[in-house]
Amino acid sequence: MRPMDKTIDSHAHVFTSACRVTDNPRHRPRYEAPLATYLERLDTWGISHAVLVQPSFLGTDNSYLMDCLREHPDRLRGVAVVGPDVTDASLDSMQALGIRGTRLNWIGQRADALDAPAWQALFRRLKQRGWHLEVQAEGPALLAILDRLAKWHFEVVVDHFGRPRDSAWRDPVVERLCNGHDRDRFWVKCSAPYRSQAESVTDTAKRLLDTLGPQRLMWGSDWPWTQHEHLYSFDKALEDLQDWAGDDALTTIAWETPCRFYGFERTA
């Protein structure tokens, strides 16, 4: 499949062997996924822009991410990972380089950890800067995080369809995204179907599309598909995009929504 002329990959990761890995990572790839290789993939498939998301195994050391944004300020935006100890100066520097939000990669962690005063103080600083929060969690933990973020009125990006565990009409996370009182704050990334336990992610995509509309959905390749490298490819990712979006919503999900959300020039 060949994509449209203007497409934004709203979820990809880059890293090299020189990057400093956090202590006790959940998973650490034994290969490199450098920016140059990723951009070659984008060029091959005609993908014009991308959003780089800090990988979990690099923790809060966003150095390589920032270097990438410096090299391609028009083509790239970023989502960093920061902790409560991040300085205001660092947040300002990140924002100036194209960071638009921070990721809470909360797989295997307790939601109530976010109740700590240090996290609450960080949320206040992020809110002042207009950052969004991107959340990777699943099941009850994701629901508990969404509850805790509600009072802050953040724009919340939910990774990978919310990693549903059940069908589109029975999964509690999908139900919350579609029918929660605060659903107008949610954006959902249509990405990484292999990180879902649902029988049909296509059904989940259809329900989200019907309920939230394409203006709340964004597509991401999840390159380089860590732990699932043998299952996926750009070819497959773009086929899935077509399947999830259909002809009517394709341009909105692949271009218009992420273009507006991440602040790309619409004429680029």
PLY file of the C-alpha trace (Angstrom):
ply
format ascii 1.0
element vertex 268
property float x
property float y
property float z
element edge 267
property int vertex1
property int vertex2
end_header
0.00 0.00 0.00
1.12 3.56 -0.73
-0.02 6.28 1.70
-1.34 9.73 0.89
1.03 12.57 0.12
0.60 13.95 3.65
0.73 11.50 6.50
1.92 11.88 10.10
3.25 8.93 12.03
2.16 9.99 15.49
3.94 7.26 17.45
7.46 5.98 16.84
10.61 5.39 18.89
14.28 5.97 18.09
17.36 4.92 20.03
21.00 3.95 19.59
23.53 1.93 21.55
24.92 5.18 22.91
21.67 5.99 24.73
21.74 5.50 28.48
19.28 2.81 29.56
17.31 3.20 32.78
17.84 0.81 35.67
15.91 -2.47 35.47
13.99 -1.79 32.26
10.94 -3.93 31.45
12.50 -4.68 28.09
15.67 -3.56 26.35
16.11 -4.14 22.60
19.44 -5.61 21.53
19.61 -3.53 18.38
19.63 0.11 17.32
16.78 2.13 15.82
18.52 5.39 14.89
16.79 8.45 13.52
18.49 8.13 10.12
17.04 4.65 9.61
13.59 5.76 10.69
13.61 8.76 8.34
14.59 6.44 5.49
11.49 4.39 6.26
9.33 7.50 6.26
10.75 8.61 2.93
10.19 5.18 1.42
6.53 5.27 2.36
5.95 8.94 1.63
5.28 9.86 5.28
5.93 13.54 5.71
6.06 14.09 9.50
6.40 12.17 12.74
6.04 12.31 16.50
8.87 10.64 18.41
7.89 9.16 21.76
10.52 8.54 24.42
10.95 4.75 24.86
10.31 3.33 28.31
13.78 1.77 28.62
15.48 5.17 28.31
13.62 6.54 31.31
13.84 10.30 31.75
17.06 10.74 29.80
15.57 12.48 26.77
18.95 13.50 25.31
18.71 11.57 22.04
15.11 12.61 21.52
16.11 16.25 21.89
19.02 15.85 19.47
16.62 14.44 16.89
14.24 17.36 17.27
17.11 19.82 16.86
18.05 18.18 13.55
14.55 18.27 12.06
12.47 20.97 13.77
9.90 21.19 10.99
9.42 17.48 10.41
9.39 16.17 13.99
7.61 16.73 17.29
8.21 14.84 20.50
6.69 13.37 23.65
9.19 13.18 26.50
9.26 11.23 29.74
9.85 13.41 32.78
9.69 12.91 36.51
8.79 15.23 39.37
12.44 16.27 39.71
12.60 17.85 36.25
13.55 21.52 36.37
11.50 24.33 34.90
14.46 25.23 32.70
14.50 21.71 31.26
10.76 21.81 30.57
11.15 25.15 28.81
14.03 23.85 26.69
12.03 20.78 25.71
9.04 22.85 24.73
11.16 25.17 22.60
12.49 22.16 20.67
9.07 20.68 19.92
8.10 18.58 22.92
4.34 18.82 23.28
3.65 16.45 26.15
4.94 13.82 28.54
4.26 10.11 28.62
3.15 8.19 31.67
4.29 4.68 30.81
2.52 3.04 33.71
2.52 -0.64 32.77
3.00 -2.60 35.98
2.83 0.46 38.25
0.22 1.53 40.77
-2.03 4.42 39.81
-2.06 5.79 43.35
1.64 6.63 43.02
0.44 9.66 41.05
-1.27 10.99 44.19
2.10 11.88 45.71
2.59 15.62 46.25
5.63 15.63 43.94
3.57 14.30 41.01
0.76 16.72 41.76
3.24 19.59 41.68
4.59 18.35 38.35
1.10 18.18 36.88
0.57 21.79 37.89
3.71 22.85 36.04
2.80 20.85 32.94
-0.69 22.28 32.93
0.74 25.80 33.03
2.75 25.02 29.90
-0.19 23.53 28.02
1.37 20.07 27.73
-0.76 17.00 27.18
-0.34 13.72 29.00
0.11 10.52 27.03
-0.75 7.38 28.96
0.26 3.78 28.39
-1.51 1.51 30.83
-4.27 -1.05 30.62
-7.35 -2.34 32.36
-8.19 -1.09 35.87
-4.88 0.77 36.16
-5.63 2.87 33.09
-9.13 3.63 34.35
-7.71 4.69 37.73
-5.18 6.97 36.03
-7.89 8.61 33.92
-9.87 9.22 37.11
-6.90 10.89 38.74
-6.18 13.11 35.74
-9.79 14.27 35.41
-9.45 17.08 37.93
-6.57 18.59 35.97
-8.51 18.85 32.70
-5.48 17.76 30.71
-5.73 16.77 27.11
-5.04 13.04 27.45
-3.66 10.84 24.68
-4.36 7.14 25.25
-1.81 4.82 23.67
-2.60 1.81 21.49
-6.42 1.91 21.58
-6.19 1.76 25.39
-4.75 -1.77 25.11
-8.23 -3.35 25.29
-8.65 -6.80 26.77
-12.15 -7.56 25.56
-14.46 -6.82 22.68
-15.26 -3.28 21.59
-18.62 -3.44 23.40
-17.50 -5.13 26.62
-14.10 -3.67 27.40
-14.32 -1.18 30.31
-11.56 1.05 28.94
-13.21 1.37 25.53
-16.51 2.06 27.28
-14.90 4.83 29.33
-13.30 6.41 26.27
-16.57 6.35 24.37
-19.10 7.19 27.07
-17.24 8.80 29.95
-18.40 12.25 31.02
-14.92 13.59 30.18
-14.53 11.90 26.79
-14.02 15.27 25.07
-10.54 15.37 26.67
-9.39 12.09 25.11
-7.40 11.45 21.97
-6.64 7.84 21.06
-3.70 6.49 19.11
-4.66 3.84 16.59
-1.48 1.82 16.83
0.15 -1.42 17.94
-2.72 -3.91 17.62
-0.31 -6.58 18.88
-0.30 -4.88 22.30
-4.03 -5.51 22.64
-5.71 -8.65 23.96
-8.98 -7.91 22.19
-10.08 -10.36 19.55
-10.69 -7.60 16.99
-8.93 -4.27 17.22
-10.75 -3.32 14.02
-14.03 -3.45 15.95
-12.48 -1.25 18.65
-11.34 1.23 16.01
-14.81 1.31 14.49
-16.48 2.01 17.81
-13.98 4.76 18.67
-14.42 6.27 15.22
-18.22 6.17 15.43
-18.27 7.64 18.95
-15.33 10.03 19.20
-15.01 10.86 15.52
-11.82 11.02 13.43
-10.90 14.36 15.01
-9.98 12.42 18.19
-8.00 9.63 16.56
-4.40 9.55 15.35
-2.41 6.85 13.62
1.01 5.61 14.71
3.33 2.95 13.34
4.91 2.12 16.75
8.20 1.59 14.86
10.40 -0.40 15.47
7.72 -2.65 17.03
9.77 -3.69 20.07
9.12 -7.28 21.14
6.96 -7.72 18.02
9.47 -7.02 15.28
8.71 -10.31 13.50
4.97 -9.56 13.40
4.79 -6.10 11.91
6.08 -3.76 9.21
5.29 -0.37 7.71
3.41 -2.13 4.96
1.19 -3.86 7.52
0.83 -0.72 9.63
-0.44 1.26 6.66
-2.79 -1.53 5.63
-4.18 -1.48 9.16
-4.61 2.29 8.97
-6.72 1.90 5.84
-8.73 -0.84 7.51
-9.33 1.12 10.70
-10.07 4.48 9.10
-11.77 3.64 5.82
-11.72 6.09 2.94
-13.85 8.78 4.58
-11.80 9.25 7.76
-8.34 8.40 6.42
-7.09 11.92 5.80
-8.41 13.21 9.11
-6.81 10.46 11.19
-3.53 10.31 9.26
-2.99 14.04 8.77
-5.47 16.62 9.98
-5.89 15.55 13.60
-2.19 15.02 14.45
-1.25 18.10 12.42
-3.50 20.25 14.58
-2.76 18.47 17.86
1.04 18.57 17.61
1.29 21.95 15.95
2.70 21.09 12.53
2.39 23.65 9.77
-0.69 22.64 7.80
0.88 23.87 4.56
4.07 21.84 5.09
0 1
1 2
2 3
3 4
4 5
5 6
6 7
7 8
8 9
9 10
10 11
11 12
12 13
13 14
14 15
15 16
16 17
17 18
18 19
19 20
20 21
21 22
22 23
23 24
24 25
25 26
26 27
27 28
28 29
29 30
30 31
31 32
32 33
33 34
34 35
35 36
36 37
37 38
38 39
39 40
40 41
41 42
42 43
43 44
44 45
45 46
46 47
47 48
48 49
49 50
50 51
51 52
52 53
53 54
54 55
55 56
56 57
57 58
58 59
59 60
60 61
61 62
62 63
63 64
64 65
65 66
66 67
67 68
68 69
69 70
70 71
71 72
72 73
73 74
74 75
75 76
76 77
77 78
78 79
79 80
80 81
81 82
82 83
83 84
84 85
85 86
86 87
87 88
88 89
89 90
90 91
91 92
92 93
93 94
94 95
95 96
96 97
97 98
98 99
99 100
100 101
101 102
102 103
103 104
104 105
105 106
106 107
107 108
108 109
109 110
110 111
111 112
112 113
113 114
114 115
115 116
116 117
117 118
118 119
119 120
120 121
121 122
122 123
123 124
124 125
125 126
126 127
127 128
128 129
129 130
130 131
131 132
132 133
133 134
134 135
135 136
136 137
137 138
138 139
139 140
140 141
141 142
142 143
143 144
144 145
145 146
146 147
147 148
148 149
149 150
150 151
151 152
152 153
153 154
154 155
155 156
156 157
157 158
158 159
159 160
160 161
161 162
162 163
163 164
164 165
165 166
166 167
167 168
168 169
169 170
170 171
171 172
172 173
173 174
174 175
175 176
176 177
177 178
178 179
179 180
180 181
181 182
182 183
183 184
184 185
185 186
186 187
187 188
188 189
189 190
190 191
191 192
192 193
193 194
194 195
195 196
196 197
197 198
198 199
199 200
200 201
201 202
202 203
203 204
204 205
205 206
206 207
207 208
208 209
209 210
210 211
211 212
212 213
213 214
214 215
215 216
216 217
217 218
218 219
219 220
220 221
221 222
222 223
223 224
224 225
225 226
226 227
227 228
228 229
229 230
230 231
231 232
232 233
233 234
234 235
235 236
236 237
237 238
238 239
239 240
240 241
241 242
242 243
243 244
244 245
245 246
246 247
247 248
248 249
249 250
250 251
251 252
252 253
253 254
254 255
255 256
256 257
257 258
258 259
259 260
260 261
261 262
262 263
263 264
264 265
265 266
266 267
